[in-house]
Amino acid sequence: MKSNDYVKYLTQTVVKYIDQPKDERKRHRIEKKDMKEPFLFRWFGILSYLFYWGMKRKKHK
């Protein structure tokens, strides 16, 4: 990919983002945040998340 192609792509992306209404940008950001997996699961896998969940559950009882 040439540098001119990259600049063109970057410019198109920025213009597309700026052209969106503010409410739509905010909604998209919130949806993206909600789709993320929990921090422990993302970084350390399911075993640490299950361990944390079990400890939390045991604490509430």
Secondary structure as UniProt FT lines:
FT   HELIX           3..19
FT   HELIX           22..35
FT   HELIX           39..44
FT   HELIX           46..60
//
